[in-house]
Amino acid sequence: MIPINARAAAEAQLTPDNQSRMHEANRQKGRLSMAFVLGLLKEAHAEEKRVALIPAVASRLTRLGADIRIESGAGLSATFTDTAYVGCRIELDRRKLLSEADIVLAVQPPPVETVRMMKAGAALISFVYGAASPDLVKALRDGKITSFAMEQIPRISRAQAMDALSSQAALAGYYAPLIGAVHMPRILPMMTTAVGSLRAARVLVMGLGVAGLQALATAHRLGAVTEGYDVRPETKEQALSLGAKFVDTGVDARGEGGYARELTAEEQAKVRSVLDRHIAEADLIITTASVPGRPAPKLISARQIAAMKPGSVIVDLGAEGGGNCEGTRPGETVAVGPVTILGLVNAPSMLAQHASELYAKNVANLVELIVKDGTIHPDFDDAVIAGTVLTHDGAIRNPAVQAALAAVRLKETAA
């Protein structure tokens, strides 16, 4: 499977030719060495504060047989200093780390030039977003890198401990009402004073997945009057359990994999007619809707924004996919008339310490699935591994990414 250089003392006595033959034999048998080098990269994206491995989880993987190499400064933005990684080797030279690592860990998709520094047959575990990153996928394929895309973890019960999308979405949902409250010209809870009472703010959360439910819970704890909306009627009970009212539009848009399907034009019109009043009455709206591999659905129109109260705030967690609102600008805070729209991008990075802790545990659980008895041997018949692997042994294993790359080639040919 993934060729890993053995590091047992006995192997050190072998000639290079014999070592090479032994590694190839192990690869053919799908067996890998008892000791493997695990490399942790410092994130290349300037705005990314998370790190893929924290010290507490590093010690857990060391017991699994990992020889861990940390790129210097990898954890600083998430509050983890180099000295906190006890028992790990700190590397100043990224090229050296990548040339030796058998498994490379990262949060964001690494740059193509980073992938080209990795040794053939190594593994990458990170978010990849292959359908939107054809050049990166080609580099992974051509470099014979076995890549595991964390965004592709199947939504099955056995994979919940590896579900990085959910763990990070929970933190984004927590953060959204907090940052929204900072931008509001009023407070969230009801407050009684000597000169009268201030009424509680009304918070509407649109999209009741992991992020949306966490946003509802946080806003409720902060004292707001909360409402939740989702096109999947089964979320009603969850919203009610968090102390919120459920906005029922009478439209059922349950889709595959726990996501909502796209609405028809008739359904969209019906939903808008019901939501108009709730949007107009809200002081803070948090939108969280996303569809993997597609632009974020538009939930709030320019007409609806124009009808909102002065001083109202929209926090758009769908901004990375283009936004759930007309007027959203990813990564920017904009004023549309008297309404403020926050196009949040990478919200989990704002809570880098805890986001890194959760992500590192997700990654470690996947590594433990891949490594058995000190041997790196991914079982590609396993539903979790089969669903997560993107490239392996010079081939693209994910059908959706294959189709996306084929579409890119078709456009290039047509041009």
C-alpha positions as CSV (number, residue, x, y, z in Angstrom):
1,M,0.0,0.0,0.0
2,I,1.8,3.2,1.1
3,P,5.5,2.5,1.1
4,I,7.1,3.5,4.4
5,N,10.9,3.3,5.2
6,A,11.6,0.8,8.0
7,R,13.7,2.1,10.8
8,A,14.5,-0.9,12.9
9,A,18.1,-1.3,13.9
10,A,18.5,-4.5,11.9
11,E,17.5,-2.7,8.7
12,A,20.3,-0.1,9.2
13,Q,22.8,-2.9,8.4
14,L,21.3,-3.6,5.0
15,T,22.8,-2.2,1.8
16,P,20.7,0.4,0.0
17,D,19.8,-2.1,-2.8
18,N,18.6,-4.6,-0.2
19,Q,16.6,-1.9,1.6
20,S,15.0,-0.9,-1.6
21,R,14.0,-4.5,-2.5
22,M,12.6,-5.0,1.0
23,H,10.5,-1.8,0.9
24,E,9.1,-2.8,-2.5
25,A,8.3,-6.3,-1.1
26,N,6.5,-4.7,1.8
27,R,4.6,-2.4,-0.5
28,Q,3.4,-5.2,-2.7
29,K,2.2,-7.1,0.4
30,G,0.5,-4.0,1.8
31,R,2.7,-4.1,4.9
32,L,4.6,-1.1,6.3
33,S,7.2,-0.6,8.9
34,M,6.6,-0.5,12.6
35,A,8.1,3.0,12.8
36,F,6.7,5.7,10.5
37,V,7.5,9.4,10.3
38,L,4.5,11.7,10.8
39,G,5.1,15.3,9.7
40,L,3.1,18.3,10.9
41,L,3.1,21.3,8.5
42,K,2.9,25.0,9.5
43,E,-0.1,26.2,7.6
44,A,0.7,28.1,4.4
45,H,-2.4,30.2,4.4
46,A,-1.7,33.5,6.3
47,E,-5.3,33.7,7.7
48,E,-5.2,30.1,9.0
49,K,-4.5,29.9,12.8
50,R,-5.3,26.3,13.3
51,V,-2.8,23.4,13.5
52,A,-3.5,19.8,12.6
53,L,-1.9,18.3,15.7
54,I,-1.7,19.5,19.3
55,P,0.8,18.3,21.9
56,A,-1.7,16.1,23.8
57,V,-2.7,14.2,20.7
58,A,0.9,14.0,19.4
59,S,1.8,11.9,22.5
60,R,-1.1,9.6,21.7
61,L,0.2,9.1,18.1
62,T,3.7,8.5,19.4
63,R,2.4,5.5,21.4
64,L,0.9,4.3,18.1
65,G,4.5,4.1,16.7
66,A,4.8,7.5,15.0
67,D,8.1,9.4,14.9
68,I,6.7,12.9,14.8
69,R,8.4,15.8,13.1
70,I,7.0,19.3,13.6
71,E,7.7,22.2,11.3
72,S,8.9,25.0,13.6
73,G,6.2,27.4,14.5
74,A,3.4,25.1,13.3
75,G,1.3,25.5,16.5
76,L,2.1,29.1,17.5
77,S,-1.0,30.7,16.1
78,A,-3.1,28.2,18.0
79,T,-1.1,28.9,21.3
80,F,1.1,25.8,21.1
81,T,4.8,26.5,21.2
82,D,7.5,24.2,19.8
83,T,8.6,23.2,23.3
84,A,5.1,22.0,24.1
85,Y,5.5,19.2,21.6
86,V,7.5,17.0,24.0
87,G,9.2,14.0,22.4
88,C,8.7,15.4,18.9
89,R,11.5,16.6,16.6
90,I,11.3,20.3,15.5
91,E,12.3,20.8,11.9
92,L,13.4,24.1,10.5
93,D,13.6,22.8,6.9
94,R,10.2,22.1,5.3
95,R,11.7,20.4,2.4
96,K,13.6,17.9,4.6
97,L,10.5,17.2,6.7
98,L,8.4,16.5,3.5
99,S,11.1,14.3,2.0
100,E,11.1,12.1,5.1
101,A,7.5,12.1,6.2
102,D,5.4,9.0,5.5
103,I,2.2,10.8,6.6
104,V,1.8,14.6,6.4
105,L,-0.8,16.4,8.4
106,A,-2.3,19.8,7.6
107,V,-5.6,21.7,8.0
108,Q,-6.0,23.6,4.7
109,P,-5.2,22.1,1.3
110,P,-1.4,22.4,0.9
111,P,0.1,24.4,-2.0
112,V,1.0,22.4,-5.1
113,E,4.7,23.1,-4.5
114,T,4.4,21.6,-1.1
115,V,2.9,18.4,-2.5
116,R,5.8,18.2,-5.0
117,M,8.3,18.1,-2.1
118,M,6.6,15.0,-0.7
119,K,8.1,11.6,-1.4
120,A,6.3,9.3,-3.7
121,G,4.0,6.9,-1.8
122,A,3.6,9.2,1.2
123,A,0.1,10.0,2.6
124,L,-1.5,13.4,3.2
125,I,-4.4,14.0,5.6
126,S,-6.0,17.4,5.4
127,F,-8.9,19.2,3.9
128,V,-8.5,19.1,0.1
129,Y,-11.7,20.2,-1.6
130,G,-10.6,18.3,-4.7
131,A,-13.5,19.3,-7.0
132,A,-12.4,23.0,-6.6
133,S,-8.7,22.3,-6.7
134,P,-7.8,20.5,-10.0
135,D,-4.1,21.5,-9.9
136,L,-3.7,20.2,-6.4
137,V,-5.4,16.9,-7.3
138,K,-3.2,16.4,-10.3
139,A,-0.1,17.0,-8.2
140,L,-1.3,14.4,-5.6
141,R,-2.0,11.9,-8.4
142,D,1.2,12.5,-10.3
143,G,3.3,12.4,-7.1
144,K,1.6,9.0,-6.2
145,I,0.5,10.5,-2.9
146,T,-2.3,8.7,-1.0
147,S,-4.5,11.6,0.1
148,F,-7.3,11.5,2.6
149,A,-9.7,14.4,2.3
150,M,-11.2,15.3,5.7
151,E,-14.2,16.9,4.1
152,Q,-15.1,13.6,2.6
153,I,-15.5,11.7,5.9
154,P,-18.7,9.7,5.4
155,R,-21.7,10.8,7.5
156,I,-22.2,7.4,9.2
157,S,-22.2,6.7,12.9
158,R,-18.9,4.9,12.9
159,A,-17.2,7.9,11.4
160,Q,-18.5,10.5,13.8
161,A,-15.3,10.7,15.7
162,M,-13.4,11.6,12.5
163,D,-16.0,14.1,11.2
164,A,-14.0,17.3,11.0
165,L,-16.7,19.2,9.1
166,S,-19.0,18.7,12.1
167,S,-16.5,19.5,14.8
168,Q,-15.5,22.7,13.1
169,A,-19.0,23.7,12.2
170,A,-20.0,23.4,15.9
171,L,-17.4,26.1,16.7
172,A,-18.4,28.3,13.8
173,G,-22.0,28.1,15.1
174,Y,-20.9,29.1,18.6
175,Y,-18.9,32.0,17.2
176,A,-21.6,33.4,14.9
177,P,-23.9,34.9,17.6
178,L,-21.0,36.3,19.5
179,I,-19.6,38.2,16.6
180,G,-23.1,39.2,15.6
181,A,-23.7,40.6,19.0
182,V,-20.6,42.7,18.8
183,H,-21.9,44.4,15.7
184,M,-25.4,45.0,17.0
185,P,-26.4,48.4,18.4
186,R,-28.3,46.7,21.2
187,I,-27.9,43.8,23.7
188,L,-29.2,40.3,23.3
189,P,-30.9,39.5,26.6
190,M,-33.8,41.3,28.3
191,M,-32.6,43.7,30.9
192,T,-34.6,45.4,33.7
193,T,-33.3,48.7,34.9
194,A,-34.5,51.5,37.2
195,V,-35.7,53.4,34.2
196,G,-37.4,50.5,32.5
197,S,-36.8,47.3,30.7
198,L,-34.9,46.5,27.5
199,R,-36.6,43.8,25.5
200,A,-34.6,40.7,24.3
201,A,-33.3,40.6,20.8
202,R,-34.9,38.3,18.2
203,V,-32.4,35.9,16.6
204,L,-33.3,33.9,13.5
205,V,-31.0,31.0,12.5
206,M,-31.5,29.7,9.0
207,G,-30.1,26.2,8.4
208,L,-30.2,23.8,11.3
209,G,-27.3,21.6,10.7
210,V,-24.5,21.3,13.3
211,A,-23.5,25.0,13.0
212,G,-27.1,26.2,13.1
213,L,-28.1,24.2,16.1
214,Q,-25.0,25.4,18.0
215,A,-25.8,29.0,17.0
216,L,-29.4,28.5,18.4
217,A,-28.1,27.1,21.6
218,T,-25.5,29.9,22.1
219,A,-28.0,32.7,21.3
220,H,-30.5,31.2,23.7
221,R,-28.0,31.0,26.5
222,L,-27.2,34.7,25.8
223,G,-30.8,35.5,26.5
224,A,-32.1,36.1,23.0
225,V,-35.6,35.1,21.7
226,T,-34.6,32.4,19.2
227,E,-36.2,31.0,16.0
228,G,-34.9,28.3,13.7
229,Y,-35.7,27.5,10.1
230,D,-34.7,24.6,7.9
231,V,-36.2,22.9,4.9
232,R,-35.8,19.6,6.6
233,P,-38.8,19.2,8.9
234,E,-37.0,16.6,11.1
235,T,-35.0,19.5,12.6
236,K,-38.1,20.9,14.2
237,E,-37.7,18.8,17.3
238,Q,-34.1,19.7,17.7
239,A,-34.8,23.4,17.5
240,L,-37.6,23.1,20.1
241,S,-35.3,21.2,22.4
242,L,-32.9,24.2,22.4
243,G,-35.7,26.6,23.5
244,A,-36.3,28.0,20.0
245,K,-39.5,28.3,17.9
246,F,-39.5,26.5,14.6
247,V,-40.5,28.4,11.4
248,D,-42.5,25.8,9.4
249,T,-42.8,26.7,5.7
250,G,-44.5,23.4,4.8
251,V,-41.7,22.6,2.4
252,D,-39.8,19.3,2.8
253,A,-36.4,19.3,1.0
254,R,-34.6,16.4,2.7
255,G,-31.7,15.2,0.5
256,E,-28.9,12.6,0.7
257,G,-26.2,12.5,3.3
258,G,-28.0,14.7,5.8
259,Y,-28.0,17.7,3.5
260,A,-30.9,19.5,2.0
261,R,-31.7,19.2,-1.7
262,E,-32.1,22.2,-4.0
263,L,-35.6,23.8,-3.9
264,T,-37.7,24.1,-7.0
265,A,-38.8,27.6,-8.1
266,E,-42.3,27.0,-6.7
267,E,-40.9,25.8,-3.3
268,Q,-38.6,28.8,-3.1
269,A,-41.5,31.2,-3.6
270,K,-43.5,29.4,-0.9
271,V,-40.6,29.6,1.5
272,R,-40.0,33.3,0.8
273,S,-43.6,34.1,1.5
274,V,-43.4,32.5,5.0
275,L,-40.0,33.8,5.9
276,D,-40.6,37.5,4.9
277,R,-42.2,38.4,8.3
278,H,-39.6,36.5,10.4
279,I,-36.7,38.1,8.5
280,A,-38.2,41.6,8.9
281,E,-38.7,41.1,12.6
282,A,-35.2,39.7,13.4
283,D,-32.5,41.8,15.0
284,L,-29.8,39.2,14.2
285,I,-29.9,36.5,11.5
286,I,-27.4,33.7,11.2
287,T,-27.3,31.7,8.0
288,T,-25.5,28.4,7.7
289,A,-26.7,26.7,4.6
290,S,-24.2,24.9,2.4
291,V,-24.2,22.1,-0.2
292,P,-20.9,20.4,-0.7
293,G,-19.3,21.1,-4.0
294,R,-21.9,23.6,-5.0
295,P,-22.5,27.4,-4.5
296,A,-24.2,28.2,-1.2
297,P,-28.0,28.5,-1.7
298,K,-29.4,32.0,-1.5
299,L,-31.7,32.3,1.5
300,I,-32.2,36.1,1.8
301,S,-32.9,38.3,-1.1
302,A,-32.1,42.0,-1.5
303,R,-35.8,42.7,-1.2
304,Q,-35.9,41.0,2.2
305,I,-32.8,42.8,3.4
306,A,-34.4,46.1,2.4
307,A,-37.4,45.3,4.7
308,M,-35.2,44.6,7.7
309,K,-35.0,46.9,10.7
310,P,-32.3,49.5,10.9
311,G,-29.4,48.2,12.9
312,S,-30.1,44.6,12.1
313,V,-27.2,42.2,11.5
314,I,-26.7,39.2,9.3
315,V,-23.9,36.7,10.0
316,D,-23.4,34.7,6.8
317,L,-21.6,31.4,7.6
318,G,-22.2,30.3,4.0
319,A,-19.9,33.1,2.7
320,E,-17.1,30.7,1.6
321,G,-19.5,29.2,-0.9
322,G,-20.6,32.6,-2.2
323,G,-23.0,33.5,0.6
324,N,-26.6,32.8,1.6
325,C,-27.5,36.4,1.2
326,E,-27.6,38.8,-1.8
327,G,-25.0,41.4,-0.9
328,T,-22.6,39.1,1.0
329,R,-18.9,39.6,0.3
330,P,-16.8,36.7,1.5
331,G,-14.4,37.9,4.3
332,E,-15.8,41.4,4.5
333,T,-18.3,43.3,6.6
334,V,-20.5,45.4,4.5
335,A,-23.4,47.8,5.1
336,V,-26.5,47.3,2.8
337,G,-28.6,50.3,3.7
338,P,-29.0,50.2,7.5
339,V,-28.3,46.4,7.7
340,T,-24.8,45.0,8.4
341,I,-23.8,41.8,6.7
342,L,-20.8,39.8,7.9
343,G,-19.4,37.4,5.3
344,L,-17.5,35.1,7.7
345,V,-14.8,33.0,6.2
346,N,-13.0,30.2,8.2
347,A,-14.8,31.1,11.4
348,P,-13.3,28.1,13.3
349,S,-9.9,29.7,12.9
350,M,-11.0,32.5,15.2
351,L,-11.2,29.9,17.9
352,A,-7.9,28.3,16.9
353,Q,-7.0,26.6,20.2
354,H,-10.2,24.6,20.6
355,A,-10.7,24.2,16.8
356,S,-7.2,22.7,16.6
357,E,-7.9,20.4,19.6
358,L,-11.1,19.0,17.9
359,Y,-9.5,18.7,14.5
360,A,-6.4,17.0,15.8
361,K,-8.6,14.4,17.5
362,N,-10.5,13.9,14.3
363,V,-7.2,13.3,12.4
364,A,-5.8,11.0,15.1
365,N,-8.9,8.8,14.9
366,L,-8.4,8.5,11.2
367,V,-4.7,7.7,11.6
368,E,-5.6,5.0,14.1
369,L,-8.0,3.5,11.6
370,I,-5.2,3.4,9.0
371,V,-2.5,2.2,11.4
372,K,-2.9,-1.3,12.8
373,D,-0.3,-2.9,15.2
374,G,2.2,-0.3,14.3
375,T,1.7,-0.9,10.6
376,I,0.3,1.6,8.1
377,H,-2.1,-0.4,6.1
378,P,-5.3,1.3,4.9
379,D,-8.1,-1.1,4.1
380,F,-9.7,0.4,1.0
381,D,-12.7,-1.9,1.5
382,D,-13.5,0.0,4.7
383,A,-16.4,2.4,4.2
384,V,-14.7,5.3,6.0
385,I,-11.4,4.9,4.2
386,A,-13.0,4.3,0.8
387,G,-15.1,7.4,1.2
388,T,-12.2,9.6,2.4
389,V,-9.4,8.6,0.0
390,L,-9.0,11.0,-2.9
391,T,-5.9,9.8,-4.6
392,H,-3.8,6.6,-4.3
393,D,-1.0,5.0,-6.3
394,G,-1.3,7.5,-9.2
395,A,-5.0,7.3,-9.5
396,I,-8.0,9.5,-8.5
397,R,-10.3,7.3,-6.4
398,N,-13.2,9.8,-5.9
399,P,-15.9,9.7,-8.6
400,A,-17.1,13.3,-8.0
401,V,-13.5,14.6,-8.3
402,Q,-12.9,12.5,-11.4
403,A,-16.0,14.1,-13.0
404,A,-14.9,17.6,-11.9
405,L,-11.5,17.2,-13.5
406,A,-13.0,15.7,-16.6
407,A,-15.1,18.9,-16.9
408,V,-12.0,21.0,-16.5
409,R,-10.3,19.1,-19.3
410,L,-13.3,19.5,-21.5
411,K,-13.3,23.3,-21.0
412,E,-9.6,23.5,-21.7
413,T,-10.1,21.5,-24.9
414,A,-13.0,23.7,-26.0
415,A,-10.9,26.8,-25.3
